Amino acid sequence: MDALDNPVWHALRKEQREFALVGRRAACYRAGVSPLAAVADGGEDGLLELASLVRPGRFVALFGRASPGPRALALWRPAGEARVSQWVCANGVPARGPEHGAWTELSDCHADAMYRLAKATDPGPFERETHRLGGYLGVFVERRLVAMAGERMRIAATPAGEPGYREVSAVCTDSAHRGNGHAQALVREVARRARAAGCVPFLHVRTGSTTEAQATRVYEKIGFEKRVDTTMSILVRRRT
């Protein structure tokens, strides 16, 4: 599972290149799609090249602990770190759970509703165009979107035999509708579709968040297992 050690880099180099700005040692999603970015390795040259892809004032989030040297610090301001765990559902197609109320296939016409729900529930970085990265599903109650989940990163299979991967992301439920099984049903279906496409589902959970314990219980029921704990580094492109 080497690709999962640097998932943004591998997603943007192939499967999701149309949504990205890509160089030789660095890549990032376009502004409006996602703040996620990556460098090929931990060297300073990657951070210098990444600075050429990002407009001043924009922040990016990189998996792994970024350690800018003097040259990179002239272009980047470290703005914090977050601990996250990476989970993988590697064994078999997740079984369908009990029948759940009908969900809706989300699209551009639901973009505003998706953005509002994400900002109200904070499942992680979610921008106006994030939903274009993959298939998203939602639950509506009285014409209001109250829960959703979908795909963010897509990583292609390799000729060496490593499978493709699809990230389950933006798992969130309105506070007034939690406890109804919406998240579990949606995650199960998104993961099932990934497996049906020949890919391994994976996801990330913020360590220490108020919903961490509840979320991990849901993911374990579906068949996800924790692969690794890691760090997400936040950098801001300096205006100088």
matplotlib code that plots the C-alpha trace (Angstrom):
import matplotlib.pyplot as plt

x = [0.0, 2.9, 0.5, -1.3, 1.8, 1.5, -2.1, -2.5, 0.6, -0.5, -4.0, -3.0, -0.3, -2.8, -6.5, -7.3, -4.8, -7.7, -8.4, -4.8, -1.7, 1.2, 5.0, 7.9, 8.1, 4.9, 1.2, -2.0, -5.7, -6.9, -8.3, -12.0, -11.6, -9.5, -6.6, -4.8, -1.3, 1.7, 5.4, 7.1, 9.3, 10.2, 12.9, 12.9, 12.9, 9.3, 8.1, 9.9, 8.1, 4.8, 5.1, 5.2, 1.9, 0.1, -1.0, 0.1, -2.2, -3.6, -3.2, -2.4, -2.7, 0.0, -0.1, 3.1, 5.1, 6.5, 9.9, 10.6, 14.3, 15.4, 14.6, 11.2, 10.4, 10.9, 7.8, 5.8, 4.5, 3.7, 0.2, -0.3, -0.6, -3.5, -3.2, -5.2, -5.5, -5.8, -8.2, -8.5, -11.2, -9.0, -10.9, -13.9, -16.8, -18.6, -21.9, -25.1, -26.5, -30.3, -32.4, -32.1, -34.3, -33.6, -30.5, -30.0, -27.1, -25.7, -24.5, -23.8, -27.3, -26.8, -23.4, -24.7, -26.5, -23.4, -21.2, -23.5, -23.8, -20.0, -19.4, -22.0, -20.6, -16.8, -16.0, -12.7, -11.7, -14.6, -14.8, -17.4, -16.1, -14.9, -18.0, -16.7, -13.9, -16.2, -19.6, -21.5, -24.7, -27.0, -30.1, -32.8, -35.5, -38.2, -36.1, -33.2, -29.8, -29.1, -26.3, -23.8, -20.7, -18.7, -15.3, -12.4, -9.0, -8.8, -5.6, -5.0, -3.8, -0.2, 1.4, 3.3, 0.1, -0.9, -4.7, -6.5, -7.8, -10.8, -11.1, -14.4, -14.8, -17.1, -18.9, -21.3, -24.7, -26.7, -26.7, -30.5, -30.5, -27.6, -28.2, -30.5, -27.9, -27.4, -23.6, -23.2, -25.5, -23.9, -20.3, -21.2, -22.6, -19.7, -17.3, -19.3, -19.2, -15.4, -14.9, -17.3, -15.0, -12.0, -10.6, -9.8, -11.8, -9.8, -10.6, -9.1, -10.3, -9.1, -7.5, -9.0, -12.1, -15.4, -16.8, -13.7, -14.9, -18.4, -16.9, -14.4, -17.1, -19.1, -16.1, -15.1, -18.7, -18.3, -14.9, -12.4, -9.2, -6.7, -3.6, -1.5, -1.4, 0.0, 0.1, -1.4, 0.7, -0.9, 1.2, 0.3, 1.9, 3.6, 2.6, 6.2]
y = [0.0, 2.4, 4.8, 5.4, 6.8, 9.8, 9.6, 13.2, 12.9, 9.6, 10.8, 14.1, 12.5, 10.3, 9.8, 13.4, 15.4, 17.4, 18.9, 19.7, 21.8, 19.3, 19.8, 17.4, 17.3, 19.0, 19.0, 20.6, 20.6, 23.7, 26.5, 25.9, 22.1, 21.3, 22.7, 19.4, 19.4, 17.1, 16.9, 13.8, 13.5, 15.5, 17.6, 21.4, 21.4, 20.1, 22.9, 25.5, 24.1, 23.9, 27.6, 28.3, 26.5, 28.4, 32.0, 34.2, 34.0, 30.5, 27.8, 24.2, 21.0, 18.2, 14.7, 14.3, 16.6, 19.5, 20.8, 23.9, 24.9, 28.5, 28.9, 27.4, 29.5, 32.6, 31.4, 29.5, 30.2, 27.1, 27.5, 24.4, 20.7, 18.2, 14.5, 12.1, 8.4, 6.5, 3.6, 0.9, -1.6, -4.2, -7.4, -8.1, -6.0, -4.4, -6.1, -4.1, -3.2, -3.1, -1.4, 2.4, 5.2, 6.3, 8.4, 10.9, 11.0, 14.5, 16.7, 20.3, 21.3, 20.3, 22.1, 24.9, 22.5, 20.3, 23.3, 24.5, 21.1, 20.7, 24.1, 23.5, 20.1, 20.4, 16.9, 18.2, 20.4, 20.8, 23.5, 24.6, 22.1, 19.2, 17.2, 17.0, 14.7, 11.6, 10.3, 11.8, 10.6, 12.5, 12.1, 14.7, 15.4, 17.7, 18.8, 19.7, 17.9, 16.4, 13.8, 13.0, 11.1, 10.6, 10.2, 12.6, 11.1, 8.4, 6.5, 4.4, 0.8, 0.3, -2.1, -3.6, -5.0, -2.4, -2.0, 1.3, 3.2, 5.5, 7.7, 8.0, 11.6, 14.4, 12.0, 14.3, 14.5, 17.5, 17.6, 17.3, 14.1, 12.1, 8.6, 7.6, 5.5, 7.9, 8.0, 4.3, 3.6, 6.2, 5.1, 1.5, 2.3, 4.5, 1.8, -0.9, 1.1, 1.5, -2.3, -3.0, -0.8, -2.9, -0.4, -0.5, 2.0, 4.2, 7.2, 9.6, 10.5, 13.5, 12.4, 14.1, 15.5, 15.4, 12.8, 10.6, 7.8, 7.6, 7.7, 5.0, 2.7, 3.2, 2.5, -0.7, -2.1, -1.7, -3.4, -0.6, -1.1, 1.6, 1.5, 4.3, 7.5, 10.5, 14.3, 16.9, 20.1, 23.4, 26.0, 29.4, 30.9, 34.1, 37.3, 38.5]
z = [0.0, -0.8, -2.6, 0.6, 2.2, -0.1, -1.4, -2.7, -4.8, -6.4, -7.0, -8.7, -10.9, -12.7, -11.9, -10.8, -12.9, -14.5, -11.1, -10.3, -10.8, -11.2, -11.3, -11.2, -7.4, -6.2, -6.9, -5.5, -6.2, -7.9, -5.7, -5.2, -5.4, -2.3, -0.2, -0.3, -1.8, -1.9, -2.6, -4.0, -1.0, 2.1, 0.4, 0.3, -3.5, -3.5, -1.2, -3.4, -6.5, -4.7, -4.0, -7.7, -8.1, -5.3, -5.3, -2.4, 0.6, -0.1, 2.5, 1.6, 3.7, 3.2, 4.7, 6.7, 8.8, 6.7, 7.7, 5.5, 5.3, 5.1, 1.4, 1.8, 4.9, 2.8, 0.8, 3.3, 6.8, 8.9, 10.3, 12.4, 12.3, 12.8, 13.8, 11.6, 11.3, 8.0, 7.7, 5.0, 4.1, 2.4, 2.8, 0.6, -0.6, 2.4, 2.8, 2.5, 5.8, 6.7, 4.2, 4.6, 3.4, -0.2, -0.8, -3.6, -6.1, -5.6, -8.4, -9.3, -8.6, -5.0, -4.6, -2.4, -0.1, 0.2, 0.9, 3.7, 5.3, 5.3, 6.8, 9.5, 10.5, 9.6, 8.3, 7.0, 4.0, 1.6, -1.0, -3.6, -6.2, -4.0, -5.0, -8.6, -7.5, -7.3, -6.6, -3.6, -2.0, 0.3, 2.5, 2.3, 5.0, 3.9, 0.9, 3.1, 2.9, 6.3, 5.6, 2.9, 2.0, -1.2, -2.8, -2.7, -3.7, -6.5, -7.0, -10.1, -9.9, -10.8, -13.3, -10.4, -9.1, -6.4, -6.5, -7.1, -4.1, -3.5, -0.5, 1.4, 2.5, 3.6, 5.9, 7.9, 9.4, 10.6, 14.4, 14.5, 12.5, 14.1, 15.5, 12.6, 10.8, 7.9, 8.1, 8.3, 5.4, 3.2, 4.0, 3.4, 0.0, -1.1, 0.0, -1.7, -5.0, -4.6, -4.2, -7.1, -9.2, -8.2, -5.8, -2.1, 0.0, 2.5, 4.7, 7.2, 10.7, 12.7, 16.0, 19.0, 17.2, 19.1, 16.6, 16.5, 18.8, 17.2, 13.6, 14.2, 15.7, 12.5, 10.2, 12.2, 11.8, 8.0, 7.9, 8.0, 10.0, 11.1, 8.9, 10.3, 12.4, 10.6, 10.6, 8.3, 8.0, 7.2, 5.3, 4.0, 0.9, 2.0, 0.1, -0.4]

ax = plt.figure().add_subplot(projection="3d")
ax.plot(x, y, z, "-o")
ax.set_aspect("equal")
plt.show()
